[in-house]
Amino acid sequence: MILVTGGAGYIGSHVVRNLVDKGYQVLVLDNLTTGHLKAVDKRAIFIAGDVGDPNILDRIFQKHPIQAVMHFAGSCLVGESVEFPLKYFQNNVAATMQLLQKMLDYQVHNFIFSSTCAIYGTPNNNADIDEQVPPNPINPYGMSKLMVESILKTVAQSDGLRYVSLRYFNVAGAHTCRELGEDHNPETHLIPNILKHLQGKTTHVEIHGNDYPTPDGTCIRDYIHVMDLSAGHILALELLLKNQEQKITETFNLGNEQGTSVLQMISICEQITGKKATVKIKDRRAGDPPRLIASSKKIRAVLGWTAKFDINQIIKTAWDWHQKHPEGYQ
């Protein structure tokens, strides 16, 4: 059985669906602070609770034969992390330490960690970012994820932990079944905000800066489909489960290796939806680098992962979900 923390969230729910489709038994632990019960596959066992609660963790590990833990639970808003840093260190670091301690107490040594490209901060050049780029987070969210990666490395040296840390770039899109999608409150991600505007839910789309050193002056980002991301998690899990005698401590980027600017993204959304956006230019946001594109060469070489969805398919699946669920999961 696989324990998925945060399995009611955007990414976690897609991974849970993928796991049960492949025949895994899955237990989801989620406090539903930002997750949605309707997003949890009914074939999985669901437990409402906090990943930092030692009593709930004891009950789970005592009752269920957990083989591995996939850890998505945590806080992930950059702006909020700047305003409330202690919340991020509590939810993302302290709670993860509690989870790791309970895993080791019950001899569960396989761990997959939801990390982020935010640990890289603002790279000094325009080269694609690989795993050798020195981490330099510029906000408490990225700091908290880097702290956990450091903890994993240290614990693995002494307590037999085996782990894969996956550093995501910009996750987007929705499941092709049209039942799972992105529903955050507040919504901070570009694609759903554009699509919500094109649905008539907002008056305009904001661009934060159009004077960056990029071809059209707007920031360029690497977008990866949530189903491609989910497939990477399954490959990481299989790496751990099929090589139990090996000491595995791996870190992989997960990105599409293609850059799309904010203006390009708006244009593609307009083409796919057949609607015209109203755009307002705002000041730059502090800490926004002009260009962030992943190198995913390592995960392709080691795990054979490939991205199957391009940017048009990412937006098409997201639009399909937003049309079917105009009010989200509510």
C-alpha positions in Angstrom: 0.0 0.0 0.0 1.2 3.5 -0.9 0.5 6.4 1.5 -0.1 9.7 -0.3 -0.1 12.7 1.9 -1.9 15.7 0.3 -3.6 13.3 -2.0 -6.7 15.6 -2.2 -4.7 18.4 -3.8 -4.1 19.3 -7.4 -1.0 17.2 -8.1 -1.6 14.6 -5.4 -5.1 13.7 -6.7 -3.7 13.1 -10.2 -1.0 10.8 -8.8 -3.6 8.9 -6.7 -5.7 8.4 -9.8 -2.6 7.1 -11.7 -1.6 4.8 -8.9 -5.0 3.1 -8.5 -5.3 2.8 -12.3 -2.1 0.8 -12.2 -3.4 -1.5 -9.5 -1.7 0.0 -6.4 -3.6 0.1 -3.1 -3.6 3.8 -2.0 -4.2 5.5 1.3 -4.7 9.3 1.2 -4.0 11.5 4.2 -5.2 15.1 3.7 -6.5 17.8 6.1 -8.5 19.4 3.3 -7.2 22.8 4.0 -6.5 23.4 0.3 -7.5 20.0 -1.1 -10.9 18.7 -2.2 -12.6 15.5 -1.1 -14.3 15.3 -4.5 -10.8 15.0 -6.1 -9.9 11.8 -4.2 -10.4 8.7 -6.2 -13.1 6.5 -4.6 -10.9 3.4 -4.9 -8.5 4.9 -2.4 -8.8 4.9 1.3 -9.2 8.4 2.6 -8.3 9.7 6.1 -8.9 13.3 7.1 -6.0 14.5 9.2 -2.7 16.4 9.4 0.6 14.9 8.3 2.2 16.4 11.4 -0.2 14.6 13.8 1.8 11.7 15.4 -1.3 9.9 16.6 -2.9 9.7 13.2 0.4 8.6 11.7 0.7 5.9 14.4 -2.7 4.6 13.5 -2.0 4.5 9.8 1.4 2.7 10.1 0.0 0.2 12.7 -3.1 -0.7 10.7 -1.8 -0.6 7.1 1.1 -2.3 5.4 2.7 0.9 3.9 5.4 0.2 1.4 6.2 3.8 0.4 5.2 7.3 1.2 4.6 10.0 -1.5 4.6 13.4 0.2 2.6 16.2 -1.3 1.2 17.8 1.8 2.4 21.3 2.5 2.0 25.0 1.8 3.1 26.3 -1.6 2.3 30.0 -2.1 5.4 32.1 -2.6 3.8 35.4 -1.5 2.2 33.9 1.5 5.5 32.3 2.6 7.1 35.8 2.7 4.2 37.1 4.8 4.0 34.0 7.1 7.4 32.3 7.0 6.9 30.3 10.3 3.7 28.7 8.8 5.9 27.4 5.9 8.6 26.1 8.1 6.0 24.4 10.3 3.9 22.9 7.5 6.7 22.0 5.1 9.7 21.2 7.4 8.5 20.3 11.0 5.5 18.2 9.7 7.8 16.4 7.2 10.2 15.6 10.0 7.4 14.1 12.1 6.3 12.0 9.1 9.9 10.8 8.5 10.3 9.9 12.1 7.1 7.8 12.1 8.2 6.1 8.8 11.5 5.0 10.4 9.7 3.9 13.6 7.7 1.5 11.5 10.5 0.5 9.2 9.1 2.2 6.1 12.1 3.4 4.1 10.8 4.5 0.7 10.0 8.2 0.3 9.1 10.4 -2.7 9.2 14.1 -2.0 7.4 16.9 -3.8 10.1 19.5 -4.2 10.2 22.6 -6.4 12.3 24.6 -8.9 11.9 27.5 -6.3 15.0 26.1 -4.6 17.1 27.4 -7.5 16.1 31.0 -6.8 17.1 33.4 -9.6 19.8 31.7 -11.8 22.5 34.0 -13.1 22.4 33.0 -16.7 19.8 31.9 -19.3 20.9 28.3 -19.6 18.4 25.5 -18.9 18.5 24.6 -15.2 19.8 21.1 -14.4 20.2 19.5 -11.0 23.8 20.7 -10.7 22.8 24.4 -10.5 23.5 25.4 -6.9 20.3 26.0 -4.8 19.8 29.6 -3.8 16.1 30.0 -2.8 14.9 33.6 -2.4 11.7 33.0 -0.4 10.6 30.9 2.6 8.7 28.5 0.4 11.8 27.6 -1.6 13.9 27.6 1.6 11.5 25.1 3.3 11.8 22.7 0.4 15.5 22.9 0.4 15.6 22.3 4.1 13.7 19.1 3.6 16.0 18.0 0.8 19.0 18.5 3.2 17.2 16.6 5.9 16.5 13.7 3.5 20.2 13.5 2.5 21.3 13.5 6.1 18.8 10.9 7.3 19.6 8.6 4.4 23.2 8.5 5.5 22.4 7.2 9.0 18.9 5.6 9.1 18.5 3.7 5.8 16.0 6.1 4.2 15.7 5.7 0.4 14.2 8.6 -1.4 13.6 10.4 -4.7 13.1 14.2 -4.7 11.3 15.6 -7.7 11.8 19.3 -8.4 8.8 20.6 -10.4 8.7 23.5 -12.7 5.3 25.1 -13.6 2.6 22.3 -13.4 -0.5 22.9 -15.4 -3.3 21.2 -17.3 -6.0 18.7 -16.2 -6.7 15.0 -16.4 -8.0 13.9 -19.8 -11.0 12.3 -18.0 -12.1 15.9 -17.3 -12.9 14.9 -13.6 -9.6 16.2 -12.1 -8.3 19.7 -12.5 -6.8 22.8 -10.8 -8.9 24.5 -8.2 -7.1 26.8 -5.8 -8.4 29.6 -3.6 -6.8 32.0 -4.1 -5.7 31.1 -7.6 -2.2 32.3 -8.3 -1.2 30.3 -11.4 -1.2 31.9 -14.8 -3.1 29.4 -16.9 -6.2 29.0 -14.7 -6.3 32.8 -14.2 -6.3 33.4 -17.9 -9.0 30.8 -18.5 -11.1 32.1 -15.6 -10.9 35.5 -17.3 -11.9 34.1 -20.6 -14.9 32.4 -18.9 -16.0 35.9 -17.8 -15.1 35.5 -14.1 -12.6 38.4 -14.0 -12.4 41.7 -15.8 -8.8 41.3 -17.1 -5.5 39.4 -17.0 -2.6 41.0 -15.3 1.0 40.9 -16.7 3.6 41.7 -14.1 6.2 43.5 -16.1 6.7 43.7 -19.9 10.2 45.0 -20.0 12.2 41.9 -19.3 15.2 40.9 -21.5 13.1 38.4 -23.4 11.8 38.5 -27.0 8.4 40.0 -26.1 9.4 41.6 -22.8 7.4 39.2 -20.6 8.7 36.3 -18.4 9.3 32.9 -19.9 8.5 29.8 -17.9 8.6 26.0 -18.4 5.1 24.4 -18.2 4.7 20.6 -17.6 1.4 18.8 -17.8 0.1 17.4 -14.5 -0.3 13.9 -16.1 3.3 13.9 -17.3 4.3 15.0 -13.8 2.3 12.1 -12.3 4.0 9.6 -14.7 7.3 10.8 -13.3 6.2 10.0 -9.8 5.2 6.5 -10.8 8.6 5.9 -12.4 10.3 7.2 -9.2 8.1 4.8 -7.1 9.0 1.9 -9.2 12.7 2.7 -9.0 12.4 2.4 -5.2 10.2 -0.7 -5.1 12.1 -2.7 -7.7 15.5 -2.0 -6.3 15.0 -2.6 -2.6 18.6 -3.7 -2.0 20.1 -0.5 -3.5 20.8 2.7 -1.6 18.8 5.2 -3.7 19.0 8.9 -3.0 18.0 10.7 -6.2 17.0 14.2 -7.2 15.3 14.9 -10.6 14.0 18.0 -12.3 10.6 17.6 -14.0 9.9 20.1 -16.7 8.9 20.2 -20.4 12.2 21.9 -21.5 10.2 24.4 -23.5 9.7 28.0 -22.6 6.5 30.0 -23.1 6.2 33.7 -22.3 3.2 35.3 -20.6 2.1 37.0 -23.8 2.5 33.7 -25.7 0.4 31.9 -23.1 -2.4 34.5 -23.4 -2.3 34.2 -27.2 -2.5 30.4 -27.1 -5.4 30.5 -24.6 -7.2 32.9 -26.9 -6.7 30.6 -29.9 -7.9 27.5 -28.0 -11.0 29.1 -26.4 -11.9 31.4 -29.3 -12.1 34.3 -26.9 -10.2 37.6 -26.6 -8.5 38.6 -23.4 -8.3 42.1 -21.8 -4.8 42.6 -20.6 -3.4 45.0 -18.0 0.3 45.7 -17.5 1.4 45.9 -13.9 4.8 46.5 -12.3 7.3 43.7 -12.0 7.1 41.4 -9.0 10.2 41.2 -6.8 12.3 38.2 -7.5 10.7 37.2 -10.8 13.6 36.0 -13.1 13.2 36.6 -16.8 13.6 33.0 -17.8 13.2 29.6 -16.0 13.4 26.5 -18.2 14.2 23.0 -16.9 16.7 20.5 -18.1 15.0 17.1 -17.7 17.9 15.1 -19.2 18.7 13.3 -16.0 15.2 11.8 -15.5 15.0 10.9 -19.1 18.3 9.1 -19.0 17.8 7.3 -15.6 14.0 6.6 -15.6 13.1 6.8 -19.3 10.6 9.6 -18.6 9.3 11.7 -21.5 6.8 14.5 -21.6 3.8 13.6 -23.8 1.8 16.8 -23.6 2.8 20.1 -25.3 1.7 23.5 -24.3 -1.4 23.4 -26.5 -2.6 20.1 -25.0 -1.9 21.5 -21.5 -4.2 24.5 -22.1 -6.8 22.3 -24.0 -7.2 19.9 -21.1 -7.3 22.8 -18.6 -10.0 24.5 -20.6 -12.0 21.3 -20.9 -12.0 21.0 -17.1 -12.9 24.6 -16.4 -15.8 24.4 -18.9 -17.1 21.2 -17.2 -16.4 22.5 -13.7 -17.0 26.3 -13.9 -17.2 26.6 -10.1 -14.4 24.2 -9.5 -15.1 21.2 -7.2 -17.9 23.0 -5.4 
